[in-house]
Amino acid sequence: MSLVPYFNDLSFYSDPSAHKSRYASLVKSFKSNFPDDKIEFFARSPGRVNLIGDHIDYNYFPVLPMAIEVDVVAAVSTNDSSFIIISNTDSDKFPQEKVAIGQDSDFVIDREHHTWANYFKCGLIVAAKFLQEKSGEGKYKLKGMNITFSGIVPTGGGLSSSAAFCVASTLAVLHANGVKEISKADLTRITVVSEHYLGLNNGGMDQCASVYGEQGKALFIEFQPQLKGTPFEFPVKNLTFVITNSLQVSNKYETAPIHYNLRVVEMAIAGDLLAKKLGVEGKPGIARDSNVDTYSLRGVMEGYCGPWDGENLKEGAAKLSKMIDVVSKTLTEKKGYTVEQCCKELGITAEEFHLKYLEKIPVKFDVLKLYQRSLHVYRESLRVLQTLQLLSSPVEDESKFFQAFGSLMNESQHDLDVLNESSNSKLNEICAIALDNGAYGSRVTGAGWGGSIVHLTSTENLPRLTSSLIDTYYKREFPQIKEEEIQEAVIDSKPATGSCLLSAEIIDKLVN
């Protein structure tokens, strides 16, 4: 069983000295917010970049992300009050808030008045449920806490700032309430649903990548038959990634009804429609396991093509290839389905359709693009397996390896743009600039509709790539941009250590 690690220093960073001043500032901010308190420990969780495999995790297909060194760190003290007070080093943007934790508190999240405390409550809710699992209903009382957060994962940048924050919050609450050891599997299991309390029906990639990250390694994350992350090293030593924040902010929570959640709903409806047309509906062992209690697209594949253990890459690729062909022949409304057309195909009334698919997750749409979304899921999932096969094979020609990896990333970007419609003209332009200046592959990473692009390149091409992006995109698009803003926009892409706890002993080492 792999446990969340505990450190007494900053050695888990690739360059510990580069992070000392930030931790010193966090300590100073905590003391300013809570002058009578002493920090007892730190809880930390990083952001992630997804190398390939976006908008498929909530259909339970494997993905290939890596944790990165930008992270969220919480400095924590405990007390016997009935409140948790949260503060932030960026107090102008995230003012101090108080969360009641008394016996009558149910941690209600007010979606009409959204504040950063709602994300903390997501972590608090899943932590409280876990404590109930361990101790039994009513057998524990949550500790009061004073917390100061420091986050350097860009918000709305597609690098999972919200997941990093929720996981760090969950870890802080658990450790404060006596859970001194927790497995990575348990921490992932309980946090994958944390943002569901905000109404964001994401899959588990972001949380799993944040928890399971290892220094110098990417991750192969599987969701079925069980959730797990397997670290692996790249076969080419001069391979590197550049992550560029487009500075087009896309807040998943605010845009969910027309973007993220709409994709979840479209894919859920597509799952049911395919299941009906392909004779999968009602088959033993095929569960309605999507976020909307419908057949997932993976469930449809296994019902139609037979079970897949997630490990046999050749078998998985064959089943996915078959489903790509099936989708093209089965989902005939290529321009999109109206509600009326869906009802006719599914054999249900408009009222039944609304109750089943649109009541749980509010969305807005003109037509439902079931063909495009399904085709994206199966094609993107196939690319993940092809990428893993490439990364697991001996490299005889580095140039051909870079070209093959880059081609898979570029095909992914095409489908994200055309089939999933989560890219846009400006993001496509950034990809084009990169590909003309030393990148082998460039693609939107994360939810999309803004956020960040990940570029595959070599250490030799790195200087030309970064300087071209700075000159051709950032300085042209944002003439008043400051040098420090550019440095923050070009994200350190070294694979990083995942979630961890830190001893208060690091405070004494910050000045040495």
Number of C-alpha atoms within 10 A of each C-alpha: 7 10 14 20 16 15 15 14 17 18 11 16 17 16 11 11 12 11 13 18 12 15 18 17 13 21 23 14 21 25 15 12 19 17 10 7 15 16 21 14 21 25 26 26 34 34 32 34 27 26 26 27 28 29 29 25 21 24 27 26 27 28 28 24 29 34 35 30 26 23 26 25 28 30 27 24 22 20 14 10 14 17 18 22 18 23 24 22 21 14 12 8 9 15 14 18 13 13 19 15 19 15 10 7 11 11 16 11 19 10 12 6 7 13 14 15 18 21 21 24 23 25 27 26 21 26 25 18 14 19 22 14 10 12 11 11 10 9 9 13 14 23 21 22 23 24 25 27 26 22 22 15 24 22 17 23 26 30 31 29 23 26 29 29 29 27 35 30 28 27 29 28 29 25 18 21 19 11 14 12 13 16 14 21 19 13 24 23 18 18 27 21 19 29 23 14 18 17 17 19 25 23 23 22 33 29 31 32 37 31 31 29 28 23 19 17 19 27 24 19 25 23 20 16 12 12 16 20 25 15 19 16 15 14 15 14 10 12 16 18 22 22 24 27 25 21 19 16 17 20 19 22 19 12 14 21 20 14 22 23 22 22 24 28 25 22 32 28 28 27 26 22 24 26 25 17 13 15 12 22 20 12 12 8 10 20 16 18 17 23 19 20 14 22 29 29 28 27 26 28 26 20 23 21 16 10 17 18 13 17 13 10 17 12 14 21 19 12 20 24 15 15 24 17 12 16 18 15 10 14 20 12 15 11 12 17 20 15 16 13 15 20 18 12 13 17 13 12 14 15 10 12 18 13 11 15 18 17 11 14 18 14 20 13 12 9 13 24 24 29 23 24 24 28 22 26 28 25 20 28 29 23 22 25 26 18 21 17 12 16 17 13 10 10 13 8 8 14 10 11 18 18 15 17 19 22 16 22 26 21 17 28 27 18 20 27 20 15 20 22 17 23 23 15 9 15 24 18 12 22 22 15 17 27 19 11 18 21 26 23 26 31 31 37 32 27 25 31 27 24 26 31 29 26 30 25 24 20 13 12 17 20 12 13 22 19 12 17 19 18 11 14 18 22 15 12 14 11 9 9 12 11 11 8 11 17 12 15 19 18 21 16 20 21 25 27 26 29 31 24 23 20 15 19 14 18 17 10 13 17 9 6
